[in-house]
């Protein structure tokens, strides 16, 4: 898995394919983003093809251990101002990626982010294609818990 595996026409392919999505996350979340701590929002069309991306730098208090600021609060505050604009384009879908330093997996932290992302997207009625964690060594998709509709 690497952005070097992307076909030249990757933007024409659906990001609902987890292998392609992982390679796109590798491309869009730079090594610097992973060391610094960022949250990347990948906007896709109704056919789940890439349209745009934006990266939100996380506060300097964000630590890979995740306890200086609540992960769920950070995720929600990063997504909340974006959702009204996203909802103006019917059919928009999203792929989300947390770029963070530290070990390849931090199950509690990564699950907290995935849960907050799932809840926020569900509340805004924006389909979430996937939630990925990108560290300097690894990219993976933590399990997202099923979240009941509100």
NUVEXLO-114923 format. One record per residue: residue in one letter; x, z negated, y of N, C-alpha, C in turn. Coordinates in steps of 0.1 Angstrom, whole numbers, plus 5000, padded with zeros to 4 digits. Each point is the difference from the previous one (the first is absolute). Layout:
<banus>
AXZYXZYXZY
...
</banus>
This chain:
<banus>
X500850004988499250005012500950005012
X499850105009500750015012499450115009
X500249985013499450105009500750144997
X501250004993500750124997499250084989
X499149934993499250074990498750075006
X499849985013498850065006500150155000
X498950074997500050155001499950035015
X500550125004499950045014498650005005
X499050014992498650015004499349874997
X500749895000499449874997498849965008
X499950055013498949975008498750074996
X500150094991498850074994499549944988
X500749894995499649944987499449865003
X499049964992499349875002500949884998
X500049915009500749874998499349904991
X499050054994499349914990500950004987
X500950094999501050014989501149895002
X500049904992500949895003501550045000
X500450104992501450045000500350075014
X499250085004500250075013499949895011
X499149915000499849905010501349915001
X500649974988501249925000501150075007
X500250134998501050085006499850015015
X498750025004499750005014500349875007
X499749894994500449875005501549995002
X500750054990501550005001500450085012
X499450115003500350095011499749935014
X498849945000499549955013500449865004
X500449924990500549865003501550004998
X500750025011501550015000500649874995
X501350014996500749884996500049905012
X500250055012499949915012498749935001
X498950074997498749945001499949894989
X500650024989499949914989500849875004
X501250025006500849885004499349935011
X499450075009499449945012498749934998
X499250064991498649964997499050085008
X499450094993498950095007498850014991
X499050045006498750034993499750145004
X499950094990499850145003498650044995
X499350075009498650054998500150154999
X499650054988500050144998498650055000
X499750085009498650065002499950124992
X498950024992499850114992498650065002
X499750124997498750065001499149964989
X498850064999499149974990500450054986
X501050095000500650054987501249934997
X500349895007501149914998501450065003
X500050105008501250075004500549935013
X501450005002500649945011499650065013
X499849925010499750055014500949945010
X500349874999500849935010500449874995
X501149945006500449874996500449925013
X499949874999500549925011500549874994
X501149965006500749884995499949895010
X499649884996499849885008501249914997
X500849975010501149904997499349864999
X500549934990499549864998500749915009
X499449895004500749905009501349954994
X500949975008501349954996499949874991
X498949935002499749884992499750044985
X499650134998499750044986501349984991
X499849934990501249984990499650054987
X500950054992499750064987499449894991
X500349875003499449904992498549985004
X499650065012498650015004499349885005
X500649895002499249885004500149965014
X500850075009500149965014498750055007
X499550114996498750045005499250054988
X498749974999499250044989499950154998
X500350054988500050144998498650065002
X499049934996498750065002499650015015
X500449915008499850005014500850125006
X501250024996500850115006499450134996
X499650024988499450124995498750035008
X499249915001498750015007500250045014
X500949925007500350035014500650145002
X500850054991500550135001499050114998
X499049984991499050104997498850005009
X499649885005498849995008499950095012
X501050025008499950095011500050154996
X500450034988500150144996498750044994
X499249914994498850044993499050075009
X499649965012499050075008500450155002
X501350035002500450145002499950074987
X500449944989500050074987498550034996
X499149915003498650034997499450115008
X500650045011499450115008500250144993
X500950004990500250124992499449984986
X498850044998499349984987500950064989
X500049924989500850054988501449965000
X500549935010501449965001500249894989
X501250024993500449914990501449955004
X500449894993501349945005500849964988
X501350005002501049954991500849915008
X500449884995500749905008501249964993
X501149965008501249964994500749895008
X500349904993500849895006501450024998
X500850025010501550014999500549865003
X500849944990500549875002501349984993
X500949915006501249974993499849914989
X501049964993499949914989500050064986
X499649924990500050044987499050114997
X500250084990499050114997498649964999
X499749884995498649964999500049855004
X498949975008499749865003498550004997
X499649974988498650014996499049935009
X500249885004499049935008499950075014
X501150035006500050065013499350144999
X500550084991499550144999498550004996
X499649914992498650004997499149955012
X500649915008499349965012499850125009
X501050085002499950125009499050104994
X500150024987499150104994498649955001
X499749884998498749945001499450025014
X500849965010499650015014499850155004
X500850094995499850145003498750054994
X499849964987498850054993498749955008
X500049875003498949945007499750075014
X501150025007499950065014499450144999
X500650084991499550144998498650004995
X499649914991498749994994499049975011
X500349905009499249965011499750115010
X501150085002499850115009499550134994
X499749994987499550114992500950125001
X501349984999501150104999500649994986
X499950114992500650004987501549985000
X500549904992501449974999500550074987
X500950105002500550074989501049924992
X500849925007501049924993500749915010
X500549894995500949915007501349994993
X501150035008501350004994500949905007
X501049954993501049925006501450074998
X500750025011501350075000501049905004
X500949974991501249915003501250095000
X501249955004501250095000500350054986
X499649934990500350044986498950064992
X498849995005498850034991498850045008
X499150084994498750035005499049984989
X499049925002499049984990498649985006
X499050014991498749975005499549884992
X499949895008499549874993498550024997
X499649934990498650004996499249955012
X498950075003499149965010498849944993
X499749885004498849934993498750075005
X499150004991498750055004499449915010
X499550065011499449915011498650055001
X499149914999498550035001499750045014
X499050095001499650045013499349885007
X500250005013499449895008498550025002
</banus>
